[in-house]
Amino acid sequence: MNTKLLLIIICFFGLFVAGCSPANEQEAEQILSGAAQTTVAGVTIIPETPAATLDVNLIVTQTFAAMTAQAASQKPAATPQTPTATQTQPAPAATLPPAVASGGVSGQLMYPSSGIPALRIVAFQVGCSNIYHVDTVLGKNTYELDGLPPATYRVVAYVLPNGGFTAGLSGGYSQMVPCGLHYGCNDHTLINVVVTAGHVTTGVDPNDYYAPQGTFPPDPIP
């Protein structure tokens, strides 16, 4: 081949390489000088094909498309549902039967002696076997017996065995009491006392100790 023509081809190749690479003018001159020297020496240089320049925009576009396709193929995770608050109705309050209001009796105490013994005051409910009582202390001259259901009662006092008094003697709230316990008052029938709810019946004085033995019922509490 004509040496001059070969030199021209090498120069154009060197200029092409210089234009495709970021080399400056000094590097281009070095390439041309080397090419000329190589031609003179009779050495044929086969240029190395530069590696293909990667297109960054193309890579980004392809990567984004692949991620989009992968996301579309995957099923979205189930979103946990927030449990709905359940309002619990409060249980209805237990309805209790109304308490039966009670009443009571009260009165003055006496004894045919110089003192008043300790006494047990017993209220007998008429028509049934229910009994209620309260004990007093030695020398006590009044009493009050509460907690009686509304009903009709008869009241008797019994001497307790202490203080030197004879136990077992009894005095009743009889017809002789309102008579004044005077001579000539001989009715020893026990009086029916009506007790109402929330009320204390006063004036129930079990002081008839003059009735014949056995007139009043015996003390029901041993």
Secondary structure, DSSP 8 states (H G I E B T S, - for coil): --HHHHHHHHHHHHHHHHHHS---HHHHHHHHHHHHHHHHTT-------------HHHHHHHHHHHHHHHHHHS----------------------------EEEEEE---SSSS---EEEEEEETTS--EEEEE--TT--EEEEEEE-SEEEEEEEEE-S-TT--TT-EEE-BTHHHHTS-TT-----B--EEE-TT-EE------B--S-TTSS---S--
